[in-house]
Every structure is written in C-alpha cells, then in structure tokens.
Amino acid sequence: MPWKAIACSAKGTSHEKVGSPCQDYAGFIKVNDSGDAVSNGDILIGAVCDGAGSYKYSDIGSELAVKTALKYLQSWLKWLKKEGKDLSPAISEDYAHQVFEKILAKVKEEFDAKAQEMGCYPKDLSCTLLVVVATPQWLAAMQIGDGFIVIRQPDSEYQLLFQPIKGEYANETTFVTASNALEKMRVRVVTGEQQFIFASTDGLERIALEIRQESKPHPPVLDNFREAIKTRSEDEEKISTEKWLQSEAVNERTDDDKTILLCWYESVRVPPQPPTPEPQPSGGVPPKPEPISTFKPPVDVTPKPEPTRAPQPLGGVTSQPKPTPVAQPSGGVTSQPKPTPVAQPSENVISQPNSNPETQSSGVGPAVDPAKKEDYSIEVYAFVINVLAGIFWNSLYHDLVVDRMFQSPALRNIIGIILAIILTVLILGVDGYLYRQKIKTSSSAQRKNKLRLFIYMVIIYLGGLFVGGLVYYLIYSALGYFSHVEIKLH
C-alpha cells in the first residue's frame, strides 16, 4: 500500500501584523523502487524548512532548500537502482550521514547561485532544514536547526527523533548557511516497519510536544492527526489541517509561522485464520458434542485491538472503539464487524500538553505554560547598570566642571574628554551586549521586529541614565544642605 502524505503551512499572526510573508515551507515526493515520482510510491521523501526571520529573503531560501533536498534525494535513489542496490535492508547511519552531508552541500551551492542572481548575500536566504526518507522497512532523518520530527511504528509509542536544541541562549538556532551547520547536523536511522511521520517547524512545538528538560511527543494531539491521515483522503485532510493551522485556538498558542508534513503508511498484514472445524464421521448420526460455554485456546491467537482514545475535537478523524472478538459455542472464534471510522468535524480546539500538572487550567482556555512567562531580568540588569552609570557620569561632571578639581582648564578638558570617551564606550559596550542577549531570549515575534525591540531597550537605557542623574543630584543636594546645618545638642 503506498504512502499517504500532505504538506501545508500557515502564516503566523506576527507576520500578518507586519505584512511579511510566511517563511516556512514543506514538500514531499513519493517514488517507486526505480526512483521515479509516482502517486502511489512506497518510498517517501519529505523536507521542512523554517526561514530565519531576521533575513529578508528567508522565505525564498526555505522553498529553495526543500526543493533542492527532494531533487537530490530522488536522483540518489535513481542512482541506487542503476547500481543494482537493494533498498530493503536499512542503510547505515554513517552512510546516511554522507548522503545528508551532500544534500547540505547542494543546498549551499543553490543558495550561492540564487544570491548571485538576486544580488544579495547567501545568508539572506538562511533557514533551518529537516529531511526524511522513508521506506516500508526503514527511515532516515536529518535535522539542522530547530523544529521536530515525530514517528510512530506499528504497535509502538511515538518517538521524538531529535531533542529540540536552541543553542546557548533561548530561541537561538542553527541555519544551513552557518559555518558550523555540518557540525550541528543530526542524523538518525530507524529500522523496522514504518507507519506515521509528523514533521514540523518550531511554531507548533508547544502544541505537539510536552516541553520539559527532555521533551516528549504529546499523544492527544498526534493521535488525532494519525487517525485523520489514516482514514481521510489526502485532499480532505489537507483542507482540514490548513483550516486548523489558521484557527484562533492555534493562534492563541503561537504567533509564529506553522508548518506540518504528515505521512501515513498502511502495511498489509495477513489476519489470523479461524480454527478449522474437525471433520464429521461419515455414516449415521454424528455424535453430540459436549456443551462448551466459552472456547479458550491454549494460546491467544486473536488479534488484540489497539486501545483507542476518546474522540478529540482536533481537525482529525476519530474511530469508534473496536469491539473485542467474542468466542462462539460453534467451535470457532468469530469477530464482530469493526465499525467504519466516522470523520468528525474540526472544532479547532487544542489539547494542552501535560508538561506541568500544577499549571493545568480547569476552564476552557489553555493553561499557562510557565516557560512562556516573560523574563524581565535583562531589562532589570540594563536599568540598574545605567542608573549606576548615570550616577558616576554626573559625579565626574561635577568634579571636573562644577567643583573644578583641576585648576588648569586645558588639563581639565583633556582629562574630562578622555574619561567621558572611556565611560561612553563602556556603557555602549555593556548596553549592546544586553541588547543582544535580549534578542536571543525574546520570542520569535519579538526577534522578527528588531526595531521595536531596539527602541524598547533604548528607552530603558535612557531611563536608567536619567534616574542615575536624578539620584546623584538628590544625594549631592542633601550633602550640601546637611553640611551647612548646625546641629545643637541639648
């Protein structure tokens, strides 16, 4: 049975507000054993990219990276067929790393050519890159930067292939244009029967994953997508997923661009055969068998149905619970017919990951994730440092100009200029460092609007200098006042 797959993206609300394009992109192709693209292929190649918000052509880079990866991997599969290589056994992780290393090199080559064509720098096309190659027997995956890939094999739990890694600071990631992209590239090969793939950009991390010190897939959300792609046609599920990505419930949880690559492979399994009835003796009336209340085989050969969860209102499809086979007294086991899964309309409601039980909301709205709370520590540091700088600067001004610590005007001016330059450089250096840290620890929406963030930090800097000057003048005036007050003891 061939792979079923969809790929769709939706612009984040932060991009809607500033009029910027969606910088995510995803795509896939299904190929046969010869590497030819077909609609019913048993081999799936998929890729997902998230453009860097701080670079103006990252949306173009995302699309170019996806198409380059798909094109190269298809040509690689054709080469394997030409060389007579068998794809049934899984490739080694070392060999997969070599293949993905060549993909990265091809993407960089295409970026160089595109940048020359557009008259820009290759870095202006920066993006992350996630790639999967899946056959019925194995899967190979690669990831550069943030985003996530979740898979599920038959009769197993969901697996998060790579832990989210942001970098040294929050929201810092690696792009394919980085000098250390190859060093940061992660590769994994999963052997065994394949069934379900869910790849996405970081816009859906806090919806589809349970964010902890070691993140895990969030089954209630993924179950709905798995049931949906399993029972619906590709066109139906793509319309439903696009509607869900643009829903208010999703946009309340994330303002970033959102992308999903969703894949399903239904393996053909031979069902167990019912017991063959014993032949009846010929001639005469057959002997009456002893009454049997329940047939209990020594070994349980009946297929055990997969546990089904309660229907979720997410844009997917849920199926009714499968009834357990009931033994009949006729000497065999007959299963009750399984009801056909019924598609449920999308309610656009998101199940909250149970990453912190104490923060779960009892109401309808989503619970507040403590990791999403604003951190104002950098603003506090910036304000305090600039207050101290304001006090020191005004003290320096009074010593040199008002109190005239040096009687020589030339000497006073030279020393004043030198100290003022040193102090200015120090303040600008510290403030610049704090501004960069604020960018790294800000949300994706704030990082994509650096001008607003810059003005915000400058206001804090100037406010701190003003308060520092005010504090110095209050202290200076108080000392001057008390130095002229006579204190009489009675």
C-alpha positions in Angstrom: 0.0 0.0 0.0 1.5 3.4 -0.9 2.3 6.3 1.4 -0.3 9.0 2.1 1.1 12.4 2.7 0.2 16.1 3.0 2.3 19.3 3.5 0.9 22.6 4.4 1.9 25.9 6.0 0.2 28.9 7.6 1.4 32.4 8.2 1.8 33.4 11.9 -0.1 36.3 13.3 3.1 38.2 14.0 3.8 38.1 10.3 0.3 39.2 9.4 0.7 42.3 11.5 3.9 43.5 9.8 2.9 42.3 6.3 5.8 39.9 5.9 5.4 36.6 4.0 5.2 33.1 5.5 8.8 32.0 5.8 8.1 28.3 6.3 7.9 25.7 3.5 7.4 22.0 3.3 7.2 19.5 0.4 7.4 15.8 -0.4 7.5 13.3 -3.3 6.5 9.7 -3.5 8.7 7.5 -5.6 8.9 3.8 -6.6 11.8 1.5 -6.4 13.3 3.0 -9.5 13.3 6.5 -8.1 10.6 7.7 -10.4 8.0 10.1 -8.9 4.6 8.4 -8.8 1.3 9.0 -6.9 1.4 5.5 -5.3 5.0 5.2 -4.3 6.3 3.0 -1.5 9.2 5.4 -0.8 8.6 8.9 0.6 11.0 11.8 0.6 9.9 14.9 2.6 11.5 18.1 3.8 10.5 21.0 6.1 12.2 24.5 6.4 11.8 27.5 8.7 13.2 30.7 7.3 15.2 33.0 9.6 13.0 35.9 10.5 16.0 38.3 10.6 16.9 37.8 6.9 14.7 39.4 4.2 14.8 36.5 1.6 14.5 33.6 4.0 11.1 32.6 2.6 12.8 32.1 -0.8 15.6 30.2 0.9 13.1 27.8 2.6 11.4 26.9 -0.6 14.7 26.5 -2.5 16.2 24.3 0.3 13.2 22.0 0.3 13.1 21.6 -3.5 16.9 21.0 -3.6 16.8 18.3 -1.0 13.9 16.5 -2.7 15.6 16.7 -6.1 18.9 15.4 -4.8 17.4 12.5 -2.8 15.3 11.4 -5.8 18.5 11.3 -8.0 20.3 9.4 -5.3 17.5 6.7 -5.3 17.7 6.5 -9.1 21.5 6.0 -8.8 21.0 3.2 -6.3 18.6 1.5 -8.7 21.1 1.9 -11.6 23.9 0.4 -9.4 21.6 -2.6 -8.5 21.5 -1.6 -4.8 18.7 -3.2 -2.8 16.7 -0.7 -0.6 15.1 -3.5 1.5 17.8 -3.5 4.2 18.3 -0.3 6.1 21.2 1.9 5.3 23.8 2.5 8.0 23.8 5.7 9.9 27.3 6.6 8.6 26.1 6.2 5.0 23.0 8.3 5.8 25.3 11.0 7.2 27.3 11.0 3.9 24.1 11.4 1.9 22.7 14.2 4.0 26.1 15.9 4.0 25.9 16.0 0.2 22.4 17.5 0.5 23.7 20.3 2.7 26.5 21.0 0.2 23.9 21.1 -2.7 21.7 23.5 -0.8 24.6 25.8 -0.2 25.5 25.7 -3.8 22.0 26.6 -4.8 22.0 29.4 -2.3 25.2 30.8 -3.7 23.8 30.8 -7.2 20.4 32.3 -6.1 22.2 35.0 -4.1 24.3 35.9 -7.2 21.1 36.0 -9.3 19.3 38.3 -6.8 22.2 40.5 -5.9 22.2 39.6 -2.3 24.2 37.5 0.2 23.6 33.7 0.7 22.9 34.5 4.4 19.8 36.4 3.3 18.3 33.0 2.3 19.0 31.4 5.8 16.7 28.7 7.0 16.6 25.5 9.0 16.2 22.1 7.3 14.5 18.8 8.3 14.6 15.9 5.9 13.1 12.3 6.0 13.5 9.4 3.6 11.1 6.6 4.5 10.6 3.1 3.0 8.2 0.5 4.4 11.2 -1.1 6.2 13.3 1.8 7.5 13.5 5.6 7.9 16.5 8.0 7.7 16.2 11.6 9.0 18.3 14.7 9.3 17.8 18.0 11.1 19.7 21.3 11.1 18.3 23.9 13.5 15.0 23.9 15.4 11.7 22.1 14.6 10.9 18.5 15.3 10.2 15.1 13.8 7.9 12.5 15.5 7.4 9.0 14.2 5.3 6.0 15.3 5.9 2.4 14.2 3.1 -0.2 14.4 2.5 -1.5 17.9 4.8 1.1 19.5 4.8 4.5 21.1 5.5 7.9 19.5 9.2 8.7 19.1 10.8 12.2 19.0 13.8 11.6 16.8 15.8 14.7 17.9 15.5 16.7 21.1 14.9 20.4 20.4 18.2 22.3 20.6 18.1 26.1 20.5 21.8 26.9 21.1 23.5 28.6 24.0 20.6 31.0 24.5 16.8 30.6 24.2 15.5 31.0 20.6 19.0 30.7 19.2 19.3 28.1 16.4 21.5 27.0 13.5 20.8 27.7 9.9 22.1 25.8 6.8 24.1 28.9 5.9 26.1 28.8 9.2 29.8 27.8 9.1 29.1 25.1 11.6 25.9 23.7 10.0 27.6 20.4 9.2 28.9 20.1 12.7 25.4 20.8 14.1 23.6 18.4 11.7 22.0 15.5 13.4 21.2 12.2 11.6 19.3 9.1 12.7 18.2 5.8 11.0 15.2 3.9 12.4 14.8 0.3 11.3 11.7 -1.8 11.3 8.2 -1.3 9.8 7.3 2.4 9.3 3.8 3.9 9.7 3.4 7.5 10.8 5.5 10.7 10.4 4.8 14.1 11.8 7.4 16.8 11.0 7.0 20.5 11.8 8.7 23.8 12.4 9.1 25.2 15.9 5.9 27.1 15.6 4.0 24.0 16.8 6.5 22.8 19.4 4.4 23.9 22.4 1.3 22.2 20.9 2.5 18.9 19.7 5.3 18.3 22.3 5.5 18.2 26.0 8.3 20.7 26.6 10.4 19.5 29.5 14.1 19.1 30.2 13.7 16.1 27.9 10.8 16.9 25.6 8.3 14.2 24.6 5.6 13.8 22.0 2.1 14.9 23.2 -0.1 11.9 22.2 -3.6 13.5 22.3 -2.7 15.9 19.5 -0.7 13.4 17.5 -3.4 10.7 17.8 -5.9 13.0 16.1 -3.6 13.6 13.2 -2.8 9.9 12.9 -6.4 8.9 12.7 -7.2 11.7 10.3 -4.5 10.9 7.7 -5.3 7.2 8.1 -9.0 7.5 7.3 -9.3 10.6 5.2 -8.2 11.2 1.6 -5.1 13.4 1.2 -7.2 16.3 -0.2 -9.7 16.2 2.6 -7.0 16.1 5.3 -5.0 18.9 3.7 -8.1 21.2 3.7 -8.8 20.2 7.4 -5.2 20.7 8.5 -4.9 24.1 6.8 -8.1 25.2 8.5 -6.7 24.1 11.9 -3.4 25.9 11.4 -5.2 29.1 10.8 -7.7 28.6 13.7 -8.0 31.0 16.6 -7.2 28.2 19.1 -3.8 27.6 17.4 -3.0 31.3 17.0 -3.7 31.8 20.7 -0.8 29.4 21.5 1.7 30.6 18.9 2.2 33.7 16.7 4.9 32.1 14.6 4.6 30.5 11.1 3.3 26.9 11.3 4.1 24.0 9.0 3.2 20.3 9.0 4.4 17.4 7.0 2.0 14.5 7.8 2.6 10.9 6.4 0.9 7.5 6.8 1.8 4.1 5.5 -0.7 1.2 5.9 1.1 -2.1 5.9 -0.7 -5.1 4.7 -0.9 -7.8 7.4 -2.3 -11.3 7.0 -5.1 -11.7 9.6 -5.0 -14.9 11.7 -7.2 -17.7 10.3 -10.1 -19.1 12.4 -9.7 -22.7 13.6 -10.7 -25.3 11.1 -13.7 -27.4 12.3 -12.9 -31.1 12.8 -14.3 -33.4 10.1 -17.5 -35.3 11.0 -17.5 -39.1 10.7 -19.4 -40.5 7.7 -22.5 -42.5 8.1 -25.0 -42.4 10.8 -25.8 -39.5 13.1 -22.8 -37.5 14.2 -22.1 -37.8 17.9 -23.4 -34.9 20.0 -20.6 -32.8 21.3 -20.2 -31.8 24.9 -21.6 -28.4 25.7 -18.9 -25.7 25.6 -19.6 -22.4 27.3 -16.6 -20.5 26.0 -13.8 -21.5 23.7 -10.4 -20.8 25.3 -7.4 -21.7 23.1 -4.2 -22.5 25.0 -2.5 -19.6 23.2 -4.3 -16.4 22.4 -4.2 -16.2 18.6 -6.8 -13.5 18.3 -5.6 -10.1 17.2 -5.6 -7.7 20.1 -7.2 -4.4 19.1 -5.2 -1.2 19.6 -6.5 0.9 22.5 -8.4 3.9 21.2 -8.6 7.2 22.9 -11.7 9.3 23.4 -12.5 11.4 20.3 -10.7 14.7 20.3 -12.1 17.8 18.7 -8.9 18.5 16.8 -9.0 18.7 13.0 -8.7 15.0 12.6 -10.7 11.8 12.4 -11.5 9.5 15.3 -12.7 6.0 15.1 -15.2 4.1 17.3 -13.6 1.6 19.7 -13.1 -1.8 18.1 -15.1 -4.5 20.0 -13.2 -7.4 21.4 -13.7 -10.7 19.5 -16.3 -12.9 21.2 -15.9 -16.7 21.2 -19.0 -18.5 19.9 -20.0 -22.0 21.1 -19.9 -23.3 17.5 -16.3 -24.3 17.9 -14.6 -21.3 16.4 -14.0 -17.7 17.2 -15.8 -15.1 15.1 -15.1 -11.4 15.5 -17.9 -8.8 15.5 -17.6 -6.5 12.5 -15.5 -3.4 13.0 -17.4 -0.2 12.6 -16.2 2.2 9.9 -14.4 5.2 11.3 -16.5 8.3 11.1 -14.9 11.7 10.3 -15.5 14.3 12.9 -15.7 18.0 12.1 -12.8 20.1 13.2 -13.6 22.1 16.3 -10.2 23.9 16.3 -9.6 23.0 20.0 -6.1 22.1 21.2 -5.3 19.6 23.9 -3.0 21.2 26.4 0.3 19.2 26.9 0.5 17.9 30.4 4.0 19.2 30.9 3.3 20.7 34.3 0.1 19.4 36.1 0.1 22.2 38.6 -0.4 24.8 35.8 -3.3 23.0 34.0 -6.4 25.1 33.7 -9.8 23.8 34.7 -11.6 26.1 32.3 -12.0 26.0 28.6 -9.0 28.2 27.7 -5.4 26.7 27.6 -3.4 26.5 30.7 -0.5 28.9 31.1 2.8 27.3 30.4 5.4 28.6 32.9 8.1 28.5 30.1 6.1 31.2 28.2 6.2 33.7 31.0 8.1 36.9 30.2 11.6 37.1 31.6 12.5 40.7 32.5 15.8 40.0 34.2 17.8 41.6 31.3 15.7 44.8 31.5 16.4 44.9 35.2 20.1 44.5 34.7 20.2 47.1 32.0 18.3 49.6 34.1 20.4 49.1 37.2 23.7 49.4 35.2 22.6 52.6 33.6 21.5 54.1 36.9 25.0 53.4 38.3 26.5 54.8 35.1 24.3 57.9 35.4 25.5 58.5 39.0 29.1 58.1 38.0 28.8 60.3 34.9 27.2 63.2 36.9 29.8 62.8 39.6 32.5 63.1 37.0 30.9 66.2 35.6 30.7 67.9 39.0 34.3 67.0 39.9 35.7 68.4 36.7 33.4 71.3 35.8 31.5 72.4 38.8 33.9 71.8 41.7 36.9 72.1 39.4 39.2 69.5 40.8 41.9 70.6 38.3 42.5 74.4 38.2 44.1 74.2 34.7 41.3 74.5 32.1 43.3 72.7 29.4 44.2 69.8 31.8 40.6 69.6 33.0 39.2 69.5 29.5 41.7 66.8 28.3 41.0 64.6 31.3 37.3 65.2 31.0 37.2 64.2 27.4 39.3 61.1 27.9 37.2 59.9 30.8 33.9 60.7 29.0 35.0 58.7 26.0 36.1 55.7 28.1 32.8 55.8 30.1 30.7 56.2 26.9 32.5 53.2 25.3 31.9 51.1 28.4 28.2 52.0 28.6 27.6 51.3 24.9 29.5 48.0 25.1 27.5 46.8 28.1 24.2 48.1 26.6 25.0 46.5 23.3 25.7 43.2 25.0 22.5 43.3 26.9 20.6 44.1 23.7 22.0 41.0 22.0 21.0 38.9 25.0 17.5 40.3 24.9 17.2 39.3 21.2 18.3 35.8 22.0 15.9 35.3 24.9 12.9 37.0 23.2 10.0 35.3 21.5 10.2 34.6 17.8 7.7 37.5 17.1 10.0 40.0 19.0 13.1 38.8 17.2 11.4 39.4 13.9 10.7 43.0 14.9 14.2 44.2 16.0 13.4 47.9 15.5 10.7 47.8 18.1 12.9 45.8 20.5 15.8 48.2 19.9 13.6 51.3 20.8 12.3 49.4 23.8 15.8 48.8 25.1 17.0 52.3 24.4 14.1 53.7 26.4 15.3 51.5 29.3 18.9 52.7 28.9 17.9 56.4 28.8 15.6 55.9 31.7 18.3 54.4 33.8 20.7 57.3 33.0 18.1 59.8 33.9 17.3 58.1 37.2 21.0 57.9 37.9 21.5 61.6 37.3 18.4 62.4 39.5 19.7 60.2 42.3 23.1 61.9 42.1 21.6 65.4 42.3 19.4 64.4 45.3 22.4 63.0 47.1 24.6 66.0 46.1 21.9 68.4 47.3 21.3 66.5 50.5 25.0 66.5 51.4 25.3 70.3 50.6 22.3 71.0 52.8 23.4 69.0 55.8 27.0 70.4 55.5 25.5 73.9 56.3 23.1 72.8 59.1 24.2 73.4 62.7 23.3 70.5 64.9 22.8 71.6 68.5 22.8 69.1 71.3 20.7 69.8 74.3 
